[in-house]
Amino acid sequence: METSAKKTGVRLIRGYQKLLSPYKGFSCAHRLLHGSESCSQYVKKTLLEQDLRTAIALSRQRFRDCKRAKIVLHSQTIEEKEKPKKRKKEVEQYYPDNSTNGCFDLADCGCGCLDCGSWGNCDNPLPDCGGCDCGDCDCG
């Protein structure tokens, strides 16, 4: 009975990997965060190498770990989305009179910093940003 259940589980996972996983992008949060094998591959391997009871216990733990990885990845995504808003506030703090002519999006300058030389206004310089040359920025 155990062998039959394990074989059925492996077949179901193979079907999932061939039919459904391609539509999800071939990845699970655990694999993306930790760089290891996907959860489906892990469970399939565990079913082949362990007894059924152990395989089920390890699979449950893996799915809990994957859920935690998803939460971590989601929070990292939110932090990345918040960075431009934070940078905009920093620029507005140094240029409250809008002397940047509205050019405070980092993408406008094609690099990851805004140095005082780019603005022609060294009375209110931004914090040191590692010497990035934003001379292409046309902000007046």
C-alpha positions as CSV (number, residue, x, y, z in Angstrom):
1,M,0.0,0.0,0.0
2,E,2.8,2.5,0.9
3,T,4.7,1.8,-2.3
4,S,1.5,2.4,-4.3
5,A,0.8,5.7,-2.5
6,K,4.3,6.9,-3.1
7,K,4.2,6.0,-6.8
8,T,0.9,7.8,-7.1
9,G,2.3,10.9,-5.4
10,V,5.3,10.9,-7.7
11,R,3.1,10.6,-10.8
12,L,0.9,13.5,-9.6
13,I,3.9,15.7,-9.0
14,R,5.3,14.9,-12.4
15,G,1.9,15.9,-13.9
16,Y,1.9,19.1,-11.9
17,Q,5.4,19.9,-13.1
18,K,4.6,19.3,-16.7
19,L,1.1,20.8,-16.9
20,L,0.7,23.4,-14.2
21,S,4.1,24.6,-13.2
22,P,4.9,26.2,-16.6
23,Y,2.0,28.5,-16.2
24,K,3.3,29.6,-12.8
25,G,6.8,30.4,-14.1
26,F,8.5,27.2,-12.9
27,S,9.3,28.6,-9.5
28,C,8.3,28.5,-5.9
29,A,9.1,31.1,-3.3
30,H,11.4,28.7,-1.4
31,R,13.5,28.1,-4.5
32,L,13.6,31.8,-5.4
33,L,14.7,32.9,-1.9
34,H,17.1,30.1,-1.1
35,G,18.3,29.0,-4.5
36,S,17.5,25.4,-3.9
37,E,15.2,22.9,-5.7
38,S,11.5,23.7,-6.1
39,C,9.1,22.4,-3.5
40,S,7.6,20.0,-6.0
41,Q,11.0,18.6,-6.8
42,Y,11.8,18.3,-3.1
43,V,8.6,16.5,-2.3
44,K,9.1,14.1,-5.3
45,K,12.6,13.3,-4.2
46,T,11.5,12.8,-0.6
47,L,8.7,10.4,-1.7
48,L,11.3,8.4,-3.6
49,E,13.9,8.3,-0.8
50,Q,11.9,8.2,2.5
51,D,9.1,6.2,3.9
52,L,5.7,7.6,3.4
53,R,5.2,9.0,6.9
54,T,8.6,10.8,6.9
55,A,8.0,12.1,3.4
56,I,4.6,13.6,4.4
57,A,6.2,15.2,7.5
58,L,9.1,16.7,5.6
59,S,6.7,17.9,2.8
60,R,4.5,19.7,5.3
61,Q,7.6,21.4,6.8
62,R,8.8,22.4,3.4
63,F,5.5,23.9,2.5
64,R,5.6,25.9,5.8
65,D,9.1,27.1,4.9
66,C,7.9,28.0,1.4
67,K,5.1,30.1,2.9
68,R,7.6,32.0,5.1
69,A,9.8,32.5,2.0
70,K,6.8,34.0,0.2
71,I,6.2,36.4,3.0
72,V,9.9,37.5,2.9
73,L,9.9,37.9,-0.8
74,H,6.7,39.9,-0.7
75,S,8.1,42.2,2.0
76,Q,11.2,42.7,-0.1
77,T,9.0,43.7,-3.1
78,I,7.2,46.2,-1.0
79,E,10.5,47.7,0.2
80,E,11.7,48.1,-3.4
81,K,8.5,49.8,-4.4
82,E,8.9,52.2,-1.4
83,K,12.4,53.3,-2.3
84,P,11.5,55.8,-5.0
85,K,9.0,57.4,-2.6
86,K,11.6,57.7,0.1
87,R,14.1,59.2,-2.4
88,K,11.6,61.7,-3.6
89,K,11.0,62.9,0.0
90,E,14.8,63.2,0.5
91,V,15.1,65.4,-2.6
92,E,12.2,67.5,-1.5
93,Q,13.8,67.9,1.9
94,Y,16.9,69.4,0.2
95,Y,15.0,71.3,-2.4
96,P,11.8,72.5,-0.8
97,D,11.5,75.4,-3.3
98,N,11.3,72.8,-6.1
99,S,14.6,74.1,-7.6
100,T,15.0,70.7,-9.2
101,N,12.2,71.7,-11.6
102,G,10.4,68.5,-10.8
103,C,13.3,66.3,-11.8
104,F,13.6,64.0,-8.7
105,D,13.0,60.7,-10.3
106,L,16.2,58.7,-10.4
107,A,15.3,57.4,-13.8
108,D,15.3,60.9,-15.1
109,C,19.1,61.0,-14.6
110,G,19.8,57.5,-15.7
111,C,21.7,56.6,-12.6
112,G,21.2,55.9,-9.0
113,C,22.1,59.2,-7.5
114,L,21.7,62.9,-7.7
115,D,24.8,65.0,-7.0
116,C,24.8,68.7,-6.4
117,G,26.8,69.4,-9.6
118,S,24.0,68.0,-11.7
119,W,21.6,70.6,-10.4
120,G,24.0,73.6,-10.5
121,N,22.9,74.4,-7.0
122,C,25.6,73.5,-4.4
123,D,23.9,75.6,-1.7
124,N,21.6,72.7,-1.0
125,P,23.7,69.6,-1.9
126,L,22.2,66.2,-1.6
127,P,24.0,63.6,0.5
128,D,27.1,62.0,-1.1
129,C,26.0,59.4,-3.5
130,G,29.3,57.8,-4.4
131,G,30.4,60.0,-7.2
132,C,27.8,59.1,-9.8
133,D,27.9,61.5,-12.7
134,C,24.3,62.6,-13.6
135,G,25.4,65.2,-16.1
136,D,22.9,63.9,-18.6
137,C,20.0,65.2,-16.5
138,D,18.3,68.1,-18.1
139,C,16.6,69.7,-15.2
140,G,17.5,73.3,-15.8
